[in-house]
Amino acid sequence: MPTTLFGINNCDTIKRTKKWLDAHSIEYEFHDYKKLGCSKQLIQQFMGYFDHEQLINRRGTTWRKLPESVKNSLDASSAVELMIDQPSMIKRPLIQHQGKVLLGYNEQDLTDLFT
């Protein structure tokens, strides 16, 4: 099973993650949500590892632009639909490697994942 990096190409955190992976000679496939989308099946797969609260990036501009009514009524079901419609809402990076999944950029966590 190949290592897969999920995210958005122009994201600074994704760029930093790609640099780290390249510097450590780790081969990976990049799944760009903007080009390849993010299906309900893929999000449900992610939710097998993390709950919707962990997956939603509340620091980004996409979240900040949402109406308060949407933010306040967010539950697992509505979060799935939101992530399908606006995949830039998903916290980055999300990395799948040999049956393990890492969410967010942390160099020690990356080292642990690949050793």
N, C-alpha and C positions, 0 to 999 in steps of 0.2 A: 504494500500500500504506500503510494508516494506521499510525501509531505505536501500539504496544501496550505497556502496562506490566503486568507479571505480578507478582502477590504476594497479600498478605492485607491486607484493609482496616484491621484494627486494629494493624498493624505500624508502629512509630515510624519506621522507615526508609522505608516506603512513604509515610507521611504527609509526611515531609520531601521525598521525591522528587516527590510530587504538588504540593507548595508550589513547588518549584523549577520544575517544568514550567509551572504556572499563571503564575508570576511572569515567565516568559519567553515567554508566550503561545503555548505549544506544545500543539496539540490532540493528544489521545491517547485510546485506548480502554483501560479497565481490566479486566483478566482476574483476577477474584478466585478464587483456588484453592478457597476455602471454599464459594463459591456455584456456580462453574462446573466445579470439579474440575480434574484434571490428567491427561490421557490418556497412555497409553504412547507414542502417536504424537507428542504434544507434547514429552514428555521426550526422546524420541529426536531430535527436531528440535533441542532445546537441546544435546544431546550431540554434535551436528554442529559446535558451536562450542566447547564446554567438555567436559572429561572429568568423570566422576562425582566425583572428588576436589574439583574446583572448584565443582560445583553443590551439594554437601551443605554445609549450614550447621552446622558443628560447635560453634558458640557458643551455639546456642539450647537451650531447655529440652527440646524434642522429642528432640534428639540425646542430651542428658545422661540422659534417662529410658530410653534403650534399654539392653537387657542388653549386657554386655561381649562376650558371644559374637557378637551381631549386629554390633557395632562392629568387632570384630577380624576377622570373616570377610567384610567388605564388599568386593564387587567390582562391576564395571560392571553385571552382570545383577541382582544383589541390590539395588544402589542404585536401579535403575529401579523395581523393585517397591516399595521403601521410599518413593520419592518419589510413586508413584501412591497408595499407602495413606496416606501422611502428607505432603501437599504443603507443610506448614509447615516441612518439612525442607529445602526448596529455598532457597538463598541468595537474598536480596532486596536491591534490586529486580533484576529481569531486564527489560530494555527491548529491543524489536525496533523498528528504524527504518531504512527504506530498505535492507533487506538486511544491515544490521549489527546486532549484538547486544552489549549492555553488561550486565555482571553486577556488582552491588555499587554502593554510593553513593559517588561521588567527583565533586565539582562540576566539576573540570577535565575529567574524562572525559565528563561530560554536555555541557559546552560544546563539546568536540571533536566529539562525536557529532552535534550539531545545527548545526554551522557548516560 
